Amino acid sequence: LVSSTISCEQVTMEAETSTSVPAAAVTNTGKNLSGVAWTGGSLVGSLNPVNHGFRTADGKGGYIINNTHKRYKRTRRDADGNVIDENDIQDDDIPGNVVVQFRDREGETVGEAMDVPTSAGTDELGTLIRSLLNEDDEDHSTNKAHIPYAFFAKIERITKTTNPSTGEPVVKTHTDEIDITDFNSLKAFLKEYHKQISTEQTLELTYQPLALFKVRPVTRCTDTLPGHTEAILHVSYSPDGKHLASGGGDATVRFWDVNTSTPRHTCKGHKDHVLSTSWSPDGKRFASGDKRGFLILWEPTKGESSGSIKAHSKWITGMAWDPMHRNNGKCERLVTSSKDGLAKIWNVRTKRCEATLAGHTDSIESVKWGGEGLIYTASRDRTIKVWNAEEGDGKGRVGLLVRTLVGHGHRVNTLAVSCDYICRTGPFDHYGKIADLEVRDRDSDEWREAAYKAAVAKYNAFKGSGEHERLISGSDDFTLMLWHPTENKRPIKRLTGHQQAVNHLAFSPDSRFFASASFDKKIKLWNGRSGDFVTTMTGHVGAVYQVAWSSDARFLVSASKDSTAKLWEVPSGRKAKETLPGHADEVYALDWSPNGASVATGSKDRTIKIWKH
């Protein structure tokens, strides 16, 4: 346009005169130099990058080039006229439909990719997945019409770090699974994660069936069990939920009848505080460790000791049994940890130590036996060590150090594994029974074989295909760390938020969530796969010592220094659904029966209370 208004002679003359003067300021008195800036070679473009616009007289005989090509940020406003941040996204920006492809936990596709309204919530998605699985909504005989589902979407997160040795920037990409069940619709989920997910691509959703049964919330105290003469430090139900055991400062282990809430056996053998207890997955044995380092094995039905072992030189801090799905139904191996910095694997039948796990430089605070043949130990030396617990398949010898997990800045107090609940309950279902098994003699080969098969099927159904075993650690540095310890020695995520030491951790039975209890009087709920923060549960006025989940993963109960236990609804409960008062002193111990029937709390007031609906 501009060049068309200028004759060839004018352009030539202007070019000749402007080659000898600067482009930014030209002194030429007596003339109005306002107009198109021309600095030779090209009017505006790559041949003349200095020139960007028009020139105006500066009033002193020269001219100034004004840039008229500035880029202005687009301003968006909502209906009220308020400026919208470009990083925000509005409901109108989310399309009305999105292409969805469903997959099961094994990664197999279910049906074809289909166009789904973004207004659909989990109820509508559940109805859709039932129709794809050919589950008849009218078939109430199998209750399939009532199966609830959780849905997960995979997103890629990009983290930028610096290589400490070279100083060069490093970009890492990892995949997280986001539980969309908490969002009221697909639109809300897409709006939250619009930077990681494109609505122009197929959205892959993995579905997981939730518990078909529902546990009723505990609301009242039905029984108070006296008997202990000192503070009660541990209460735990058997894997089938039919027996209750307790231990404490009076150096005794007591077994209680769950149905009548009366004492069955009082077991004496320890000479000091009972600091750690654990049931075998088949429910046939009960182990207890004391302050003097002695390990005693009990037969719960008889109330008799089957052996005492001087396991450690200092007190025993934790113990865990070999999961039933990895031991052919024998349940003969047990690992103990101690303040002496050692962990030991024992064969409880032969009373022989199979391996000593040495490597920590300070007291071991927690030990867990995972579902993949590994043992995890957490220590005051700020590290977590992963040990091999099985021979064969190229794993090496039992007790071999696999890797060391480093990341915490203070001692590591507690651990939780995603399969804890599955390993604890072994072959038993939520009724405390083994499906299709009529034999009741647990010493028979038939019972052992059927129980082993049930435990393997139960674990495989929980794990799915390609599911990493997840480990959570809590520390005195006020943080938690999420690990994939079977694959990597680096933490997946560091979780912050607590303002004092983390005291206890527990995964939900379906591993969708995990809860952390802290001395800051709060309980925090986290996503069990991605580690994302979900909510904070406030209400206790004293330190929270322990938490326990209901078997359907819908409720959480907590024990506190404030002499109360509280019931929380998951994941919506920021405030307690019920407060369970009655103890006269701090509540140290807590457990929810695997069959969901009752909750037991043990207190410094030397009593156990049973809570039911």
N, C-alpha and C positions, 0 to 999 in steps of 0.2 A: 504494500500500500504506500509506504513512505517513499520507496524508491521510484514508484510510478509518478510521483508528483515532482520529482527532481529531474531536470534535464541532464543529459550526459555531460555537457560543458560544466554545469554547476558542480556535479560530482567530482569531475576531474580537478577543477580549481580548488574545491574544498579539500580534496585529498592531498593536493600538492602543498597547500598552506598548512595543513594540520600535521604533516610529517615532521615539521621542525619545532613543534611546540608540544608540551606535555598534554596528556589526555585529561588529567584531572583538573588542571587550572590553566587557562589561556588568557594572556593580557593583550587586549586589542581595543583601545579606547575609541569612543565615538561611534561604535556600532552596537546594535541590539543583537546579541549573539544567541538569543533564545531560539531553540529549535532542536532538530535532531543532532545528537552528538555523533561526530564522524571522525574517526582516528586513523583512517587509512586501512586498506586491505579488505575490510568487511564492515558493513553497517552494524550489524549485531550478529554474533555467531562465533563459531569455533576459531575463525581466523583473527578475531579481535576479542579475546576474552575479557579485556579490560573494560570495554564499553558495555553497559547494561541498561541504558535507558536514554533519558532526555537531558539536555543541558539548559540551564537557566543562567541569566546574567547575575553576577554576584554584587553589582552596584559599584564595583571598583575597577571596571574595565575588563574583567575576566568573566569566566563562567564556571559553573559547578554542574557536574553530572549527577543527576538524581536517579537512584535505582527505583524503577517502578515495577520490578519483577520480584518483589519480596513474596515469600510463601506465607500465607496466613493460615493458622490452625483453624480447621472447621469447628464451629461452635454449634453444638446440638442442645436443644432445649426441650423440656418435657411439656405436658399440657398446661402446667402452671407457669411456664416461662422460666423455670430454673435451669441453669446450665448443667448439662449432663457430662460427667467425666467420660473421656473416650475409652477408659478401661472398664467402665460399667456396661452392663448389657441389660436391655429391657425385655419384657415379656414379648413385645412385638418383634424382637429380633430372633426369637426362637421359632422355627417353623412349626406348623401344625402337625406334621407327621415326620417320622424318622424310620429308616429301614433298620430292623432288628433281626439278629440271628441268635437263637438260643443254643446254649451248650450245657451239657451236664458236667459234673465235677471231673469226669474222666476226659473231658475235652471233646467228646463226640457231639456232632451237631444234631439238633432235634428239629425236624421239619425244614422247610425252606425259609429263606430270608423273606420277611414280610413287612409291609408298611403299617406302623403302629402309631396311633395318635399320641402326641406328647402329653396330652392331658391324662393319660392312663397312669394309674397308680399300681401298687403291688397287688392289690386285690384283683384288678383287671388282668394284670400280667399272670397272676396265679391261675385265673380262669382259663386264660389262653394256653398256658403250659399244660394244664390238665387235659384240655381238648387235644393238644398235640400228642400227648402220651396215651390218648384213647381211654382216659379215665372217665367213666360214666358218672355225671353229677347226680344221677338218681340211684347209683349203687351205694346205698347206705350200709349194706351188709359188711363191706370191707372198709368203710369210713374214708375211702379215697377222696370223696368229694369234699372232705373237710381238711385235707392236708394243706397246711400253710407253707409258703415258700419264701425263701430269701433270695435276692438277686444281687449279683456282683458285676461290676463293669471294670475292665482293665484300662488303666490310663498310664501313659508314659510321663515320667517326671525327669526333668533335666537339671542336674546340679553342676555348678561350676566351682572347681577347687583349684588349688595351686600345688604343683609338685614340689614337695619340700626340698628335694635335692637339686632340681634344676631351676626352680622358680617359674617354670612355664605353666600357663593355664591348662587345666585338664577338664574336659567336659564328659560327664558320665550320665548315662541314661539307665534308669531302672523302672520296672513295671510294678504298679500297685493295683490291688484289687479294692475297689470302693464299694461298700455296702450301700445300695440305693434304697434299701427297705425303709430307711429313716426319712426319705424324701417323700412328700405327698404325691408327687407325680414325676414323670420323666422330664417334664419341662423344668421343674425346680432343680433336678440333678444337672441337666444340660446347662442351665444358667450358672450354676455354681462352678462347673468345670469346663466352661466354654473355651478356655485357653488350651486345654489338653485334648478336647474331643471335637472333631469336626462333624457337623450334622450332615455333611455331604457324603460321608462315608458310612458304611454299615456299622452299627453299634452292636457289639457282641456282648451278650448278657449270659452269665453263668448262673444257673439256678441251683439251689440247695434246699431239699425238704427240711422243714423244721420239725420239732417234736410234735407228734400227733396227739399226745396226751398233754394235759395241763395240770400243773401242781397248784393246789390251793394255797394262798398266802397264809402264813402262820400269824395268828392274832392274839392268842391267849396262852397263859401258862397252865398246863394241865397237871404237872407233877413237879415236886421238889424232892431231889434225892440226896439226903444227908449220908454221911459215912466217912468221908475223908476227914482227916484231922489237921491237914494243912492245905495251902492253896492248891487248886486244881489247875494244872498246866496244860493238860491235853484231854480232849474228848474226841472220839472218832467212832463212826458207825462201820460195821462190817460191809464188804462189797455188796452183799444181798440185802442190807438194811435191816437184818433181823437181830443183830446183836450190837451192843454199845459197850465200849471200853473207855476207861479213864485212868489217868495217872497224874501224880503230883508230888508235892513236897513231903508227903508222909511216907515216901519210899514204897508205896503199894500200888498194884495194878488191880483194878476192880472191873468185873464184867457184870452187866445189868440186863435184865429181861426187858426188852423193848415193849412188849405187849402189856405187861403188868406194872412196868416201871418199878421193879423191885430188884434188890441185889441178888446175883446168882453165885458169884465167886469173889472172894477177896484173896489176892495172890501176893504172898510175901516172899521176898527173896533178895530184893535190892537193899542196899545199906545206905543209900543216899537218894537225893531227889531224882525222880524219873523225868528226864529231860526230853526224851524223844520216843515216839511210839509209831507203829505201822502195822496194818493188816496185810497178809498175803492176798494176792488177787483171787485165790480160790476160797478164801475165808477159813481155811483149816488151821492157820497159824497166826499168832500175834507176837510181835517182837517189841521189846522195850529196852532202852538204854539209859544208864544213869550217870550221875556226876562223877563216879569213880572209874568210869570207862568199862563197866560190865554190860554185856549184852545177854539178855535172858529171853528164851523162846517159850511161849505158852500155848497150851491147847485150850481154846476158849470153851469148848463144850464140857471139859472136865475141870478146868481151872487149875491144871497142874503144869509144872515146868518140865519142858522136854530137854533142857540143857542150859547151862550158864557158861559164858565165854568171857575171859578177860581180853576184851577186844582192843582197847587203847590205853595209853598211859595217862591220858587226861579225859575229861568228860566228853561224852558223845553228843554231837550237835545235830545230827540228822541221820536218816536211814531211808532206803527205798528198795523195793522188791523188783526182781526181774519180771517184766511184763509177761503175762501168760501166753500171748500169741507168739512169743519167741522162745519158749522153753518146753514145748511139746506137752504142756499141761502139768509139768512137774512142780513148779514153784518152789525150788530148793535154794535159789541163790538170793543173797541180800547184800547190799552195800551199805557201809556205815562210814560216817565222817566224824572228825574229832577236832578238839582244840589243839591236839598235838601236830596238826598240819598234814595228817595222813587220812586217806580213805582206803578201806579194805573191802574186798569182795569175799563173802563167806558162803560156803556150802552148809546150809543149816542141818542137813541130814548127817553129814560126816563130821560136822563141827570143825572143818578145816578151812584155813584162809587160802583162797585160790590166787589172789593177787593183792599186792600193796601198791596203791597209787600215790607215789611220792613225787613231789615237785613244787608244791606250794611252800612259801617261806613263812607263812603265818597260819593262824587258825582257819579251818574250813568252816564256814557258817551255814552252808546249805548244800545238799546233794540231791540230784534227780537222775532217775534211770529212764531214758527216752525210749520211744517206740521203734527206733531204727538201730538198736544194738549199741548205743553210746551212753556213757555216763557223764554227767556234767557236775562239776564242783565249783563252788564260789567261795572266795577266801577274803580274809582281811588284807591280803597283799595286793588287792585291787584287780585281781585277774580272775578269769573263769577258764578252767581247763576242761578239755574234751578228751575222754578216754575210750579206748576200744574195750568192749565188754564181751565180745564173742570171737571165736576162732573160725577160720575158713573164709572162702570167697576172697582171698587176698587181703584180708583185714590185718593179718599179723597176730601176734600173741595177745592174750587177755591182759589188760592193764597197760597197753601201749598208749603213750600220749599221742593223740591225733593232731590237736592244734590248741593254741592258747588264745583266748579272746581278751584283748586289751582295749580299754577305752574309758573306764571309770576313773575318777580322780580321788576316790576314797574307798573304804572297804565295801565289799559287796555283801549285802545282808540276805537276800532272798532270790530265789529262782522260780520260774514257772514254765512248764513245757505245754505246748498246744494240745498234746494228747494225754495230759495228766488224768483226766476223768476217765477216759477209755481204758488206760492202763490200771487205774484204781479198781474199777468195777469188773474188770476181766470179762467172763462170759455171761454175766447176768444182765438181764434187761431191766426196764424201769419198774417191773413188778417183783424184782428179786428172784427171777426164775430163768432157767435155760430153756429156750424154745424146743419143743418136740423131744423133751427128755423126761422120762418117767422114773428113772433110777435115782434113788435118793442117797445111796451109799457113796460118799465122796472118796472113799478109799478104793473103790472098784475101778478096774481098767476101763470099763464101759463108760463110766461117768467121766473119767479123766479125758478119754478120747473125744467124747461129745463136747465137753467143756472147752477143750483146745480148739476144735473146729469152730465152735461158736465164737470164741475170742478172736480167731483169725478173721472170720467173716465180719465181725463187728468192727475190727480195726481197719480192714480193707474198705468197708463202706464209709468209714469216717475219713480215711485218708484220700480216697479217690486216686486219680492219676496225675503224677507230676506235682503233687502238693508237698511243699517244703515243710519239714518239721521246724517249728518256730520256738524260740527261746526268749524269755523276757528276764532281765536282771534288774534288781533295785538296789540302790546304794545309799550310803551316807552323804554322797555328794548331791542329794536331792533329785537325782535324775533316774530315768529308766532307759534301758537300751534294748532294742529289738534286734535279734540275730537269726540268721539261718545257719546254725552251727554245723549241720551236716555238709554244707557246701562251701562256706566262706568263713574266714576269721575276722572279717571286718563287719562292724555293725550296720544294719540296714537303716536304722534311724535312732536318733537320740531324742528322748521325750522329756520335756521340761514342763514345769508347772507347780510341782510340790515345793513347799517352802521349808520343809524339814525332812529328816531322814525317811526313806521309804522302808516300811516295816514288813509288808506282806504283799504277795501278788497271787492272783488266781485267774486262770483261763475259764471261760464259760464252757459247759460240757460240749457245745457244738463248735467251740473255738472262734465264734464270731466276735466276741469281745473279751477283754480281760480287765480286771479291776486292780487298782493299787491302793493300799492303805498306808497312811503316813502319820507321823507324830504331829503333823500340822492340823490334825483333827478333821481331815477331809479324805474323801474317797474319790478317786478319779476313774472314769470309764474311758476306755480306748478301743479303737477298732482293732480286732484281733489279727487282721492280715496286713493292713497298711501302717498301723501304729498311729493313725490320726486320732486326735483328741475328740471325744464325744461329749462328755459333760462332767461337771463336778457335783458331787453329792455332799451337801452341807447340812449339818444338824447336830453332830456330836460336839460336846463341849470339852472333851478330853481326847487324848491320843487314841487313834484307831489301831487295835492290835492285830485283828484278823478279819477276813471276809470269807464267805462261803456261798456257793451258787446252788439254786434249785436245779433239779435234774432236767427241767425243760428249758433252762437258761432264761426264764422270764423274770426271775426275782433274785435279789442279792440280799444277804443278811450280814451285818457287821457287828463286831464286839469291840467295846471301848473301855477306856480308863474311867469314863464317867458313870460306870456301873450299869449301863444299859446296853441292849442290843437294838438294832434298828433294821427294819425291812424296807427295801428299796425296789421300785419297779424299773425294769430295764427295757429300753434305754432312756425312757422319758423322765424318770424320777430324779429331779434335782432335790426335792424335799422328800423326807421319809414318808412312806406309805403307812407304816406303823412303828410305834416305839414300844419296845418290850422291856418294861421296868420290872423290878422285883429283887434283883441282887443287892446285897448290902455293901458290896465293894467292887473293885475293878473286875471286869470280865476278861479273862485271859484266853479262854479256849472256846471253840465254836465249830459245829459241823452240822450239815444238812443231810438227812438220810438220803441215800441213793434212790430209794423208792418214793421219796417226796413226802412221806407221811409226817415227819416231825423234825424239829430243830433242837439240838442239845447245846447248852451253854454251860461252861465251867468257870467258876469265879474264885477270887481270893477269899471270899466268905465261906469257902469249903463246901459249897453245895453245887449240885447240878440241877438245872431246870430244863424241863421238857416243854416245848412250845408246839402247839398244833393250831389247825384252822378253827 
